[in-house]
Structures are given as structure tokens and as C-alpha cells.
Amino acid sequence: MGLLTDPSVGHGALTSIFVRHHNRFCILMYIASVILFCMLAHDSFSSQTYFSENALLPGLVKGQLNDNSGPSFKDHYKELKAEAQHYETETPHPYLISKFKHLRLETYSHNFTLNYPLKKNTVYTGRNVYGILRAPRSASIESIVLSVPYRSPSSIFPSTLPGLAVMFQIAQFFRQQMYWAKDIIFLVTEHEQLGMQAWLEAYHGTCCGSPGVLNSGKLSGRAGAIQAAINLEIHSEKIDHIDIKLSGLNGQLPNLDLVNLAHRLCNKESVRHTFNNVDGGAIGRNKVNTYYTNLSTMMSMVMTQATGVPDGNHGLFHRFGIEAITLEGYEKKGRGIYVSVLQVGRVIEGMFRSLNNLLERFHQSFFFYLLPSTDRYVSIGLYMPCLVLLVSALFLKAFSAWIQNSSHQKLSDSSSTQSTISEHMHVGVVSGIVLGSHVIGLILLPNFAPAYFTNFWNHIPTHRALLLGYTCVSVAIVCLLPILLKKCLNSMKVSNWVLLHVICLLELGIGLLCVAMHNFSLGYLTALVYVLPAVCTKSSQNRIIVKFLWILVHPICSLFWITAYITYITFPELSIIDYLTKVVESSGQWMALSTVDNMVYGNWAFSIGVLLLLPVWTAFWCLMFLPTNLPQKSKME
């Protein structure tokens, strides 16, 4: 506080320059941040990936998996397809249990229940099946997981039966080996990420979402502490390429050594591998094309990470300190060279044998990074300054507003020609506005408002009820707050509202830093949207264009614009009416999914929106309509 209370602050030449031209400096910081972020995709700002954990020893692994030891992949796949025909919409639990037992694994099933949080008396049940291969050279102290989500023939997602057949073949091969020092868990989950979340909660004896929503049940059998996990999503016998997925819940990422391990072994087994479906080795020699490809790949990672939604079942392991990735094998269409499932099986074999060598948990290498290609990375020390520049613009704006107000007060108090008494800021009113805006955010949390909205409008679908409810609250805030403030505070003599302005700027800046420390992508994209209107806002005499700009960046409006852009990219052939209808429906569905993700998995995206962005937006909106009595301008302004 010494910086804000020292009477000498603001009189230095350098300080005077910053305060006088703070708007220009803020805009310059914003532009510099965007330019620096775009430059990160260039090879000069990224580094070649490497192994920090030498104990993995991927170069010493020689794949031995083949079709000569028992039933082949085709035999397993044929059985699975025949069995799946009898379970059009369900999981063939009896078959999976008998299959694991036939492979001489310790076989267990796991039942779980979901009490759907947005509709009363709606219950969904599920059942996972898993088998444990006990390590012959240890006492079940540590373990590794190989998982596959089961998808019935009626699923809208690509089939995972080939991946399940690969799992059976690998389990059959692993059972014959004697070098395992860690237990291996073969897990088949039901209902995609829901089944994985329930199994992980039951395995660790905890609850990650809202109490009473997901009843994870109990496990009949456990292995050692899970060190790593590989999730398989192979869609065909003939594979075009393997895409390696990283993004986890709330933007968490696996240790970079595990990612490098997958890419290195794919290279060794001649398996075409990609990140975000971009092959880093096939970009070409054209430096301009290489740069744009890297920038596009890095931006796609940022967009995926910012949502906080995992792009595979692997993403739910990270919060438990377990490094995990997903290997998704896309179907080869048309003629040409393809990757066989046997090659993919050898990649998985190599990864498990490398992980079997680990003497301790992953702790070296990077946990915070951006990937412009499969073999290059950008460390946190290079991309974090991009956000710091944006947040510094907010802090500079707050500092300048406070110094200017102090100069105004001194000029008013020292004037000998006017008997002006310095008016004090109404701290109580400012505190009430800040507190009230956060109370609104608390009321709109997923644990409170969604249930009320869905019960109040129970005659319409859930996603429409949520969209209607949150839109009504937002419209009420936008329309009623100016009238209420004018009516209640018009009679009060207030010199200015710099205190509220400074609080809004500091809260937004500190909040963005806190978010970015865990999920840089979410923090940076949010800063790109909100810093510019925050910098353009004054504590008085705001123009109509600034108010309109704040309307555009309201959290509900931001959701609408993002949905509109994605809908246009995905469905460019829609007519105007169909397009707008699709945008509105998709916005409501996104809101419903975000609410459910928050209550089931603990996704923070919705909470950040209602606890940080909406309160700050509301406080800024109040700032624009508060009555002010401007003092004389100082020379510094």
C-alpha cells in the first residue's frame, strides 16, 4: 500500500510520462502480447523435445508382440463384432467378464450410478469391467492402466471394437512375460468419461464433483498405486495414423516425457503419428507454410485446453497425479499404405515396457507447455510473458487512475480561490456494489440456479430452460442496474468512483493470473477478450461505444459469439434461419453440458464464468452509470 499512499508518488518524470500516456502504453502492451504469442510458433522460440527421465529407456525396447502366441487380433475382433450384434445399445458385460477370465486375469466388475443433477428422479446406471495382471516381480505396489471405452453399435461415435481387440491381444501377450515389476490393469469403461470418472473415484475413495450426483460405488479388487495410463480409441483394422491426445480436465497436461515416449516409439515402429491430426514431420521445407502450420496446431491446442474438457478418457487421470494420454487410431480410407494394428500393438508394448522401468513417478521434464508440432514445444517461461503483458496493462490503468485522482484531490484542496472541500469516496457504496455483484455470481452457481430454472420451466427441454434463465438474469442486470443506481444514488454527492474502477481492474488482473497459473489457455483467451474494454473504460463519462463494447463481451454474449463462429465453420451450408436456430440451441446445450461437467467432474469453466467474469462485468457496468461530479483536471491527465 506504500505505493498508493506515498505523497511523492506521481511526481517523478518517468511516472508522469506513464500516467499521462497510460492509454497508449496499454494498447501497446496489448498489441505486443498478441505479436509475441504468434511468434511462439516459430522455430526460434520453440525447442526440440527430449527425454528428461532416462529410466524410460525407449531405445532399448524391441517389440516382440506377434500373432503366433494364441488367438490373433482378427480372431478377437471377429468374436467382438459377433457379440456386439446381440447388444445393439448395451455393453456385453458377460462376454467381457468371461474373456478376461479366459485370459487368466483377476476379473472384476464395477457398478456406478448417476443421479442426473438437472432433472429430479432421473437416474442412469453403468458398469465397468476390468482385469488385473499381477506383477510376478513385485508386491502390487505400483500399476499401469490400459483402458478402452466401449461403444455399442448404436453409438454416434466411431467404434472402439478394434481397440478392444488390441487390448485382448496385448493382455494375452503380457500374461506370458515374466519381467513385469508393476501390475497392469486392463479396463473397459461404459458411458465414455462417466464410467472412467466413477472408476477413478472408487479406486481412490474420493468424490470430485458435487455430493450425491455420481455414486461411484466400491471396487472389489485393486492393484498398486497407478503411475501412468494409456487410453486406446482405435476405430479400424487399417489405420491411417495415430493421433496423440493430451488435454485433460481443467486444462491439465501430462508430463512431456510421456508424450515424447509415444512419439518416439511411433517413429521406431514406422507408425504415422500426429498431434491434433497434424504430422509434424510432413510439413515440408517451406518456412512460411511450416510457420502457419505450427501456429494453427498451437492455436488448436489452446482452444481445446481452454474449454477445460478432456479430449479423451485420459484427461480424468491427471487430477490424481497420474500421467495419461490417449492414442486414437483413425481409419484408413481408400487405397494406399496403412498402419496395421500389430504395429500399434508394438507401440503400446514398448510404452508399457518403458513405464515398467520407472523407479519413481514422473517429476522431471515439463507439466506446462504448448506444442506447435509433434517434436517441438514452447515452455512456460516463453508463453507466460504474453499474459503478463495483458495483465500489466490492467495494473498500469489502475495505477494511473489512482494517481490522477490523487492529483485532482490535491489540486482541489490547495486551491485558494475556491472554498472547495475535498469530498470522500463512499466506501460503503463501493463495497456494496462489489459484494452484490459477487452475490449474484454465487446464486448462479451450478449448485443453485440450474435446478431452479429447470424446475420453473419444466415443460421445456433442460438446455432451453437454462439458457432462458441465465439470459433473463443477464437482461435484468443490464437494464435494471442503471435505473436502480440513478434512483438510489442520484442525490449523493460523489467526487468520482476511482476506487471502484481500481478494484475492478485489480480483481480482473489478479483473477486472470490465478486462472492462467493452472490453465494458461483459458486465462490468455479470456484476457484477450476483457482487457481491451477494461482499458477503454473510464471511471466517468463513458461513451456509448464503450458501453456497447461491454455488452458484446458479457459472458452470455461471449458464449453466443463463440457458438456462432463454430457453427458457421461446421455448418456453412445452413440458411440464415436454420443457422440462428442452430446457434441458440447449441448455446443452450453448451451451457447444460458445462453445468453437468461442473457437478459431475468438477470442471471449473462454468464456475470461473459466474464467480469471476460475471461479477467483474457487473461491477464495470455499474461504474458506467454511477453519478459523478468531476473535479478540475490536473496537468498530469
Secondary structure, 3 states (H helix, E strand, C coil): CHHHHCCCCCCCHHHHHHHHCHHHHHHHHHHHHHHHHHHCCCCCCCEECCCCCHHHCHHHCCCCCCCCCCCCHHHHHHHHHHHHCCCCCCCCHHHHHHHHHHCCCEEEEEEEEEECCCCCCCEEEEEEEEEEECCCCCCCCEEEEEEEECCCCCCCCCCCHHHHHHHHHHHHHHCCCCCCCCEEEEEEECCCHHHHHHHHHHHHCCCCCCCCCEECCCCCCCCCEEEEEEEEEECCCEEEEEEEECCCHHHCCCCHHHHHHHHHHHHHCCCCEEECCECHHHCCCCHHHHHHHHHHHHHHHHHHHHHCCCCCHHHHCHHHCCEEEEEEEEECCCCCCCEEHHHHHHHHHHHHHHHHCCCCCCCCCCCCEEEEECCEEEEHHHHHHHHHHHHHHHHHHHHHHHHHHHHHHHHHHHCCCCCCCCCCCCHHHHHHHHHHHHHHHHHCCCCCHHHHHHHHCCCCCHHHHHHHHHHHHHHHHHHHHHHHHHHHHCCCCCCCCHHHHHHHHHHHHHHHHHHHHHCHHHHHHHHHHHHHHHHHCCCCCCCHHHHHHHHHCCHHHHHHHHHHHHHHHHCCCCCHHHHHHHHHHHHHHHHHHHHHHHHHCCCCHHHHHHHHHHHHHHHHHHHCCCCCCCCCCCCCC
